[in-house]
Amino acid sequence: MHTMKTLTTLLAFTTALAQPVLAGDLSALGNLSQSEFRTVSEDLGAAFSYKPIAPTEAQGITGFDIGLEVTGTDISRSAGALSRAGASDSSMNTLLVPKLHLHKGLPLGIDVGAFIANIQAINANLYGAEVRYALLDGGVATPAIGVRGAYTQLTGVNQLAFSTRSLDISISKGFTVLTPYAGVGQVWVTSSPNAGSLAGESFSQGKLFVGLNVNLGLLNLALETDRTGNTTSWGMKAGLRW
């Protein structure tokens, strides 16, 4: 009962964090130049690409991780353009995205994960999924190493079709209740406007991330920072993990 109350409180907190000063719907993309649209697409690619916010080691067939999460991305490069495109007030330089995130361990060192998110700043939904494979399980003296493929899809924006694909390799090593982790990868962004004379943008961005997982029995907390292209994000997840 206490656990459910904690999760409910966290959900309310993350939703409150994600409230922008003003909301919008990206209904004026045609106001942007092609270069502005490219910058917007780069920042949104960093914001909407998959963030693991979890250590690398495989959880095993009985493993489970469910958490409420919020990620924030520095969109100061594109805040003015996003405002002219109908997204939000130009003073909102950090895009906050609350998520419900789930990971499940499977046999043979395979884990799967998924999230759902609502982005009120552009009145849209975001979905994501991952498959992760353990190259090295890790142990008392050795780290865990794994590779991950992931996909995200934005829905609910009439003037923009947006998706990302990513591939990364990461490493983690547990020390009592603390498990630091880090990874490197690549993100491929497809951003297709349906407005004016704007052309679609398809490009890739390098990705670096580091994080720390704190496990206190069932209760779990994870913190992560991510640099995708020229854009920095941070994330926090709290929930249950076993």
Rosetta silent file (secondary structure, phi, psi, omega in degrees, C-alpha in Angstrom):
SEQUENCE: MHTMKTLTTLLAFTTALAQPVLAGDLSALGNLSQSEFRTVSEDLGAAFSYKPIAPTEAQGITGFDIGLEVTGTDISRSAGALSRAGASDSSMNTLLVPKLHLHKGLPLGIDVGAFIANIQAINANLYGAEVRYALLDGGVATPAIGVRGAYTQLTGVNQLAFSTRSLDISISKGFTVLTPYAGVGQVWVTSSPNAGSLAGESFSQGKLFVGLNVNLGLLNLALETDRTGNTTSWGMKAGLRW
SCORE:     score description
SCORE:     0.000 S_00000001
   1 L     0.000  -43.424  177.956    0.000    0.000    0.000 S_00000001
   2 H   -62.915  -39.321 -179.704    2.861    2.321    0.907 S_00000001
   3 H   -62.260  -45.102  179.425    4.589    1.445   -2.381 S_00000001
   4 H   -63.580  -38.395  178.429    1.521    2.322   -4.449 S_00000001
   5 H   -63.984  -39.319  178.536    1.163    5.603   -2.562 S_00000001
   6 H   -62.771  -46.118  179.987    4.815    6.403   -3.317 S_00000001
   7 H   -63.952  -38.773  178.858    4.378    5.696   -7.043 S_00000001
   8 H   -64.305  -41.974  177.987    1.200    7.795   -7.176 S_00000001
   9 H   -62.702  -42.750  179.517    2.991   10.701   -5.507 S_00000001
  10 H   -64.137  -39.496  178.600    5.905   10.414   -7.933 S_00000001
  11 H   -62.624  -44.175  178.427    3.546   10.409  -10.927 S_00000001
  12 H   -62.614  -37.906 -179.564    1.849   13.570   -9.688 S_00000001
  13 H   -67.066  -46.660 -178.629    5.260   15.155   -9.127 S_00000001
  14 H   -67.192  -35.375  177.327    6.616   14.340  -12.576 S_00000001
  15 H   -65.443  -41.648  178.324    3.408   15.518  -14.245 S_00000001
  16 H   -63.478  -40.041  178.404    3.610   18.801  -12.344 S_00000001
  17 H   -59.920  -34.130 -173.141    7.246   19.213  -13.385 S_00000001
  18 L   -83.993    0.209 -179.954    6.302   18.831  -17.034 S_00000001
  19 L   -71.496  118.026  176.784    3.757   21.651  -17.073 S_00000001
  20 L   -79.476  167.650  176.035    5.057   24.357  -19.450 S_00000001
  21 L   -62.983  -46.619  175.175    4.354   28.046  -19.067 S_00000001
  22 L  -134.655  145.679  178.970    2.260   27.881  -22.232 S_00000001
  23 L  -105.530  161.250  179.074    1.337   24.845  -24.304 S_00000001
  24 L  -151.872 -167.190 -175.220    1.074   24.547  -28.046 S_00000001
  25 L  -143.211   16.564 -178.726    0.692   22.046  -30.847 S_00000001
  26 L    52.361   41.892 -177.849    3.379   22.751  -33.491 S_00000001
  27 L   -92.569    6.237 -178.676    0.639   23.950  -35.826 S_00000001
  28 L  -132.003   41.719  179.427    2.778   26.692  -37.403 S_00000001
  29 H   -60.482  -27.694 -179.173    5.859   24.839  -38.635 S_00000001
  30 H   -63.212  -13.665  176.997    5.572   26.733  -41.915 S_00000001
  31 H   -74.094  -12.520 -173.757    6.857   29.846  -40.108 S_00000001
  32 L   -91.771  149.050  168.228   10.329   28.292  -39.886 S_00000001
  33 L   -78.220  168.376 -179.940   13.206   28.452  -42.333 S_00000001
  34 H   -63.718  -38.638  179.681   14.841   25.184  -43.347 S_00000001
  35 H   -67.822  -37.210  176.426   17.844   25.840  -41.097 S_00000001
  36 H   -65.523  -41.014  178.407   15.568   26.586  -38.135 S_00000001
  37 H   -62.719  -37.924  177.596   13.646   23.382  -38.773 S_00000001
  38 H   -62.758  -44.212  178.993   16.937   21.456  -38.810 S_00000001
  39 H   -63.458  -43.473  175.634   17.946   22.922  -35.426 S_00000001
  40 H   -58.466  -44.698 -178.686   14.510   22.120  -33.984 S_00000001
  41 H   -63.877  -37.881  177.911   14.793   18.562  -35.317 S_00000001
  42 H   -64.285  -45.706  179.750   18.238   18.129  -33.750 S_00000001
  43 H   -66.313  -41.394  178.669   17.033   19.266  -30.331 S_00000001
  44 H   -68.080  -33.378  175.590   13.868   17.168  -30.528 S_00000001
  45 H   -61.109  -41.534  177.005   15.951   14.193  -31.646 S_00000001
  46 H   -67.643  -40.498 -177.380   18.025   14.520  -28.497 S_00000001
  47 H   -70.424  -38.159 -170.712   14.934   15.028  -26.326 S_00000001
  48 H   -99.542   -7.366  177.515   12.829   12.231  -27.795 S_00000001
  49 L   -70.315  164.075 -170.962   15.441    9.534  -28.446 S_00000001
  50 L   -69.849  130.461  175.260   15.541    6.560  -26.103 S_00000001
  51 L  -115.131  117.472 -176.610   17.056    7.107  -22.636 S_00000001
  52 L   -67.402  -43.745 -175.559   17.726    3.855  -20.718 S_00000001
  53 L    43.763   52.380 -179.448   18.034    5.386  -17.211 S_00000001
  54 L  -165.194  150.604  176.912   19.044    1.925  -15.978 S_00000001
  55 L   -69.584  173.248 -169.809   22.292   -0.029  -15.522 S_00000001
  56 L   -83.641  -33.692 -169.516   23.560   -2.443  -18.153 S_00000001
  57 L   -58.883  142.965  177.659   23.430   -5.864  -16.509 S_00000001
  58 L   -64.011  141.659 -177.159   20.744   -8.287  -17.650 S_00000001
  59 L   -87.398  -14.188 -179.423   17.914   -8.662  -15.137 S_00000001
  60 L    81.816  168.716 -171.183   17.223  -12.339  -15.808 S_00000001
  61 L   -63.859  -25.631  178.884   13.919  -14.062  -16.395 S_00000001
  62 L   -95.546   -1.185 -174.996   12.475  -12.971  -13.028 S_00000001
  63 L   -76.059  147.263 -176.657   13.773   -9.410  -13.290 S_00000001
  64 E  -153.902  139.962  178.892   11.432   -6.444  -13.490 S_00000001
  65 E  -143.207  114.939  177.049   11.897   -2.652  -13.369 S_00000001
  66 E  -127.936  131.764 -176.872    8.987   -0.211  -13.386 S_00000001
  67 E  -152.782  159.154  172.485    9.421    3.463  -12.689 S_00000001
  68 E   -99.688  133.970 -166.056    8.113    6.972  -13.104 S_00000001
  69 E  -136.811  149.987  169.877   10.616    9.132  -14.889 S_00000001
  70 E  -134.760  132.837  173.834   11.188   12.695  -16.016 S_00000001
  71 E  -116.676  144.350  177.805   13.747   13.780  -18.590 S_00000001
  72 E  -126.052  136.547 -178.138   14.747   17.356  -19.276 S_00000001
  73 E  -126.898  133.624  177.611   16.513   18.609  -22.408 S_00000001
  74 E   -73.363  106.365 -178.991   18.208   21.953  -22.980 S_00000001
  75 L  -109.908   26.830 -177.253   16.372   23.371  -26.006 S_00000001
  76 L   -61.186  -29.911  178.243   17.727   26.918  -25.699 S_00000001
  77 L   -62.418  -33.311 -172.219   19.164   26.689  -29.260 S_00000001
  78 L  -117.976    7.964 -175.502   15.688   26.157  -30.721 S_00000001
  79 H   -59.725  -43.465 -179.968   13.339   27.722  -28.146 S_00000001
  80 H   -64.304  -43.156  178.614   12.605   30.784  -30.301 S_00000001
  81 H   -64.944  -41.101  178.142   11.958   28.694  -33.408 S_00000001
  82 H   -62.126  -38.469  177.729    9.739   26.302  -31.472 S_00000001
  83 H   -62.805  -44.836  178.549    7.733   29.255  -30.178 S_00000001
  84 H   -66.990  -25.407  177.594    7.182   30.563  -33.727 S_00000001
  85 L   -81.123   -2.475  176.272    6.200   27.038  -34.767 S_00000001
  86 L    97.287   14.044 -173.416    3.411   27.118  -32.177 S_00000001
  87 L   -82.377  -53.645 -171.118    5.003   24.980  -29.454 S_00000001
  88 L  -168.916  178.172  174.807    5.373   27.128  -26.352 S_00000001
  89 L   -64.913  139.160 -175.916    6.555   30.344  -24.816 S_00000001
  90 L   -66.955  -12.077  178.329   10.130   31.157  -25.914 S_00000001
  91 L   -77.918   -9.341 -179.686   11.213   31.462  -22.256 S_00000001
  92 L   -85.356   93.719 -176.529   10.889   27.681  -21.864 S_00000001
  93 L   -92.656   -4.928  175.763   14.480   26.616  -22.513 S_00000001
  94 E  -122.962  123.423  178.717   14.136   23.149  -20.964 S_00000001
  95 E   -93.333  115.328 -178.417   11.740   20.592  -22.423 S_00000001
  96 E  -100.133  132.698 -177.537   10.462   18.302  -19.671 S_00000001
  97 E  -129.502  109.632  175.555    8.999   14.906  -20.557 S_00000001
  98 E   -83.673  142.833 -175.345    7.364   12.691  -17.871 S_00000001
  99 E  -138.568  154.037  163.642    7.302    8.966  -18.636 S_00000001
 100 E  -106.779  118.794 -169.476    6.109    5.628  -17.351 S_00000001
 101 E  -119.748  137.417 -176.506    9.039    3.279  -18.027 S_00000001
 102 E  -135.068  133.880  171.571    9.127   -0.529  -17.884 S_00000001
 103 E  -125.189  145.944  178.165   11.957   -3.084  -18.247 S_00000001
 104 E  -140.200  131.262  176.095   11.615   -6.882  -18.194 S_00000001
 105 E   -79.921  142.936  177.266   14.302   -9.544  -18.135 S_00000001
 106 L  -125.698  171.796  177.277   14.071  -12.493  -20.542 S_00000001
 107 L   -66.041  166.882  171.438   16.165  -15.671  -20.951 S_00000001
 108 L    64.917   28.950  176.347   19.553  -15.793  -22.721 S_00000001
 109 L    74.139   18.888 -179.733   20.726  -12.373  -21.536 S_00000001
 110 E  -103.484  134.242  172.413   17.983  -10.462  -23.352 S_00000001
 111 E  -122.287  150.733  172.809   16.039   -7.608  -21.778 S_00000001
 112 E  -125.571  153.720  178.973   13.194   -5.567  -23.263 S_00000001
 113 E  -148.798  160.747  179.090   11.936   -2.155  -22.247 S_00000001
 114 E  -158.575  158.579  174.022    9.303    0.400  -23.198 S_00000001
 115 E  -144.838  159.603  169.531    7.919    3.769  -22.150 S_00000001
 116 E  -128.555  145.956 -177.729    4.937    6.011  -22.746 S_00000001
 117 E  -148.351  150.760  172.988    5.016    9.790  -22.346 S_00000001
 118 E  -117.664  126.892 -176.355    2.788   12.817  -22.754 S_00000001
 119 E  -111.715   94.238 -174.224    4.444   16.043  -23.928 S_00000001
 120 L   -69.032  -24.431 -179.756    2.118   18.884  -23.066 S_00000001
 121 L   -61.681  -26.054  176.832    4.462   21.530  -24.498 S_00000001
 122 L  -127.435   13.889  176.011    3.498   20.309  -27.993 S_00000001
 123 L    52.880   53.692 -175.016    0.287   18.445  -27.112 S_00000001
 124 E  -140.785  167.468  174.327    1.698   15.086  -28.258 S_00000001
 125 E  -115.531  151.817  179.526    2.463   11.572  -27.096 S_00000001
 126 E  -131.512  134.322  178.823    5.780    9.751  -27.307 S_00000001
 127 E  -125.388  147.605  178.841    6.333    5.989  -27.297 S_00000001
 128 E  -150.049  156.165  179.133    9.581    4.042  -27.158 S_00000001
 129 E  -149.608  153.239  179.073   10.910    0.487  -26.969 S_00000001
 130 E  -140.116  154.776  167.169   14.281   -1.217  -26.629 S_00000001
 131 E  -128.058  128.444 -177.323   15.887   -4.641  -26.921 S_00000001
 132 E  -124.253  140.062 -179.875   19.124   -5.154  -25.008 S_00000001
 133 E  -124.976  131.836 -178.710   21.565   -8.085  -25.166 S_00000001
 134 E   -83.117  111.628  173.171   24.213   -8.861  -22.551 S_00000001
 135 E   -75.009  -32.719  178.400   27.636   -9.386  -24.141 S_00000001
 136 E  -141.977  123.891 -174.652   29.072   -9.925  -20.653 S_00000001
 137 L   -67.402  -32.177 -176.068   26.899  -10.747  -17.650 S_00000001
 138 L    85.718  155.604 -179.085   29.218   -9.185  -15.093 S_00000001
 139 L  -161.043 -158.074 -176.845   30.126  -10.490  -11.673 S_00000001
 140 L   -60.571  -41.805 -175.240   32.016   -9.709   -8.498 S_00000001
 141 L  -108.923   -4.738 -175.253   35.189   -8.746  -10.342 S_00000001
 142 L  -124.405  147.983  177.987   33.918   -8.026  -13.861 S_00000001
 143 L   -80.858  164.934  170.732   31.578   -5.372  -15.302 S_00000001
 144 E   -92.163  139.404  177.459   28.439   -5.998  -17.317 S_00000001
 145 E  -129.856  133.865 -177.660   28.574   -5.016  -20.998 S_00000001
 146 E  -146.321  157.654  174.417   25.540   -4.875  -23.263 S_00000001
 147 E  -115.508  147.392 -175.641   24.297   -3.626  -26.620 S_00000001
 148 E  -136.668  137.437  167.884   20.901   -1.995  -27.155 S_00000001
 149 E  -114.626  138.220 -175.743   18.714   -1.165  -30.114 S_00000001
 150 E  -144.265  160.966 -178.449   15.825    1.257  -29.544 S_00000001
 151 E  -144.809  140.203  172.824   13.059    3.114  -31.364 S_00000001
 152 E  -131.859  152.168 -177.182   10.832    6.069  -30.467 S_00000001
 153 E  -141.155  128.460  175.005    7.781    7.522  -32.235 S_00000001
 154 E   -91.736  138.030  177.393    5.992   10.845  -31.760 S_00000001
 155 E  -133.375  156.737  174.234    2.222   10.902  -32.320 S_00000001
 156 L    96.783    1.657  178.396   -0.503   13.521  -32.225 S_00000001
 157 L  -110.104  112.118 -174.234    1.194   16.312  -34.212 S_00000001
 158 L   -64.728  -33.422 -174.220   -0.555   16.886  -37.542 S_00000001
 159 L   -94.915    5.059 -177.254    2.291   18.859  -39.124 S_00000001
 160 E  -147.748  125.056  168.164    5.169   16.604  -38.055 S_00000001
 161 E  -103.302  123.786 -170.561    6.001   12.902  -38.355 S_00000001
 162 E  -140.365  131.500  177.745    8.968   12.242  -36.084 S_00000001
 163 E  -150.600  159.381  175.609   10.856    9.114  -35.057 S_00000001
 164 E  -134.457  149.895  169.418   14.297    8.029  -33.842 S_00000001
 165 E  -125.711  145.502 -178.793   16.339    4.849  -33.989 S_00000001
 166 E  -146.287  154.514  177.172   19.388    4.277  -31.823 S_00000001
 167 E  -140.078  130.623  179.331   22.142    1.777  -31.164 S_00000001
 168 E  -146.273  162.983  172.478   24.498    1.890  -28.196 S_00000001
 169 E  -125.153  137.068 -175.289   26.934   -0.143  -26.142 S_00000001
 170 E  -139.060  164.556 -177.727   27.176    0.370  -22.404 S_00000001
 171 E  -138.582  144.234  175.501   29.023   -0.857  -19.325 S_00000001
 172 E  -148.987  156.517  178.954   28.127   -0.952  -15.633 S_00000001
 173 L  -146.882  122.942 -178.621   29.577   -2.305  -12.391 S_00000001
 174 L   -83.367  141.717  173.814   27.725   -2.654   -9.103 S_00000001
 175 E  -133.347  102.137 -173.464   29.200   -1.677   -5.728 S_00000001
 176 L    52.325 -117.382 -176.106   26.809   -2.639   -2.896 S_00000001
 177 L   -88.495   -5.723 -176.234   23.665   -0.542   -3.535 S_00000001
 178 E  -104.586  135.364  175.853   25.331    1.714   -6.134 S_00000001
 179 E  -134.222   98.212  173.052   25.757    0.854   -9.816 S_00000001
 180 E   -75.330  152.101  178.747   27.425    3.468  -12.032 S_00000001
 181 E  -150.181  161.224  179.549   27.102    3.004  -15.792 S_00000001
 182 E  -155.348  157.317 -179.723   28.124    4.684  -19.043 S_00000001
 183 E  -158.943  165.897  177.563   27.586    4.204  -22.760 S_00000001
 184 E  -139.504  146.241 -178.258   28.216    5.467  -26.258 S_00000001
 185 E  -168.328 -163.581 -178.457   26.071    5.156  -29.362 S_00000001
 186 E  -138.092  141.297  178.916   24.413    6.707  -32.382 S_00000001
 187 E  -120.011  129.409  176.650   20.919    8.167  -32.903 S_00000001
 188 E  -108.010  125.907 -174.722   19.212    8.357  -36.312 S_00000001
 189 E  -113.190  134.743  172.051   16.455   10.963  -36.600 S_00000001
 190 E  -121.810  114.642 -175.371   13.677   11.159  -39.204 S_00000001
 191 E  -125.750  108.720 -172.132   11.772   14.449  -39.086 S_00000001
 192 E  -118.952  107.682 -179.015    9.124   14.920  -41.804 S_00000001
 193 E   -83.592  155.428  172.807    7.111   18.172  -41.849 S_00000001
 194 L  -127.340   65.368 -174.352    3.754   18.683  -43.480 S_00000001
 195 L  -157.669  124.635  174.145    3.867   22.461  -43.670 S_00000001
 196 L    56.500 -139.868 -177.062    4.717   24.975  -46.372 S_00000001
 197 L  -100.443   11.635 -178.293    7.850   24.357  -48.402 S_00000001
 198 L   -64.519  138.269  175.355    9.861   22.700  -45.617 S_00000001
 199 L   -98.559  155.035  178.511   11.756   19.563  -46.597 S_00000001
 200 L   -68.430  155.312  177.817   12.239   16.566  -44.339 S_00000001
 201 E  -121.769  127.864  174.236   15.429   16.092  -42.355 S_00000001
 202 E  -129.749  123.667 -174.160   17.137   12.711  -41.846 S_00000001
 203 E  -158.985  170.665  176.819   20.443   12.655  -39.982 S_00000001
 204 E  -123.793  153.655  178.988   22.419   10.924  -37.244 S_00000001
 205 E  -136.145  139.563  174.533   23.917   12.239  -34.018 S_00000001
 206 E   -69.698  154.943 -174.906   26.513   10.760  -31.694 S_00000001
 207 E  -137.091  132.285  172.450   25.403    9.872  -28.177 S_00000001
 208 E  -129.858  138.872  177.180   27.230    9.689  -24.822 S_00000001
 209 E  -147.965  149.353  174.821   25.576    8.967  -21.492 S_00000001
 210 E  -136.974  150.564 -178.948   26.523    8.288  -17.866 S_00000001
 211 E  -157.203  173.340  178.122   24.328    7.372  -14.938 S_00000001
 212 E  -140.022  127.210  176.418   24.038    6.043  -11.420 S_00000001
 213 E  -107.209  133.828  178.010   21.535    3.494  -10.144 S_00000001
 214 E  -120.611  116.564 -177.087   20.734    3.255   -6.413 S_00000001
 215 E  -113.362  119.939 -179.020   18.880    0.126   -5.321 S_00000001
 216 E  -118.771   73.693 -173.987   17.397   -0.079   -1.808 S_00000001
 217 L    74.529 -124.109  177.259   15.663   -3.440   -1.853 S_00000001
 218 L   -77.926  -32.936 -177.463   12.624   -3.041   -4.085 S_00000001
 219 E   -72.038  133.773 -174.358   12.834    0.748   -4.142 S_00000001
 220 E  -136.609  140.832  176.801   15.079    2.013   -6.929 S_00000001
 221 E  -131.761  134.016  178.257   16.395    5.417   -8.006 S_00000001
 222 E  -133.047  139.679  178.323   18.349    6.143  -11.210 S_00000001
 223 E  -126.290  141.953 -176.822   19.963    9.372  -12.435 S_00000001
 224 E  -150.461  144.096  169.035   21.387    9.935  -15.914 S_00000001
 225 E  -123.139  145.554 -169.436   22.880   12.644  -18.108 S_00000001
 226 E  -138.197  136.997  174.404   22.998   12.356  -21.886 S_00000001
 227 E  -122.300  107.615  178.754   24.733   14.285  -24.667 S_00000001
 228 E  -114.531  118.210 -173.226   23.234   13.659  -28.096 S_00000001
 229 L    61.098 -124.883  178.644   24.737   15.769  -30.862 S_00000001
 230 L  -102.568   15.508 -171.028   25.063   19.285  -29.444 S_00000001
 231 E  -120.277  134.616 -177.752   22.193   18.883  -26.974 S_00000001
 232 E  -105.882  137.275  174.885   22.310   17.879  -23.301 S_00000001
 233 E  -127.271  159.295  171.327   19.584   16.022  -21.400 S_00000001
 234 E  -134.269  159.498 -179.120   19.226   14.786  -17.851 S_00000001
 235 E  -150.545  153.543  176.176   16.873   12.221  -16.378 S_00000001
 236 E  -140.286  135.024  178.039   15.609   10.812  -13.101 S_00000001
 237 E  -132.305  137.139  176.057   13.601    7.628  -12.519 S_00000001
 238 E  -132.579  138.220 -179.711   12.114    6.295   -9.288 S_00000001
 239 E   174.820 -143.733 -176.464   10.218    3.047   -8.859 S_00000001
 240 E  -118.538  138.802  179.565   10.566   -0.664   -8.184 S_00000001
 241 E  -147.150  131.629  174.270   13.333   -2.983   -9.409 S_00000001
 242 L  -149.027    0.000    0.000   14.132   -6.625   -8.691 S_00000001
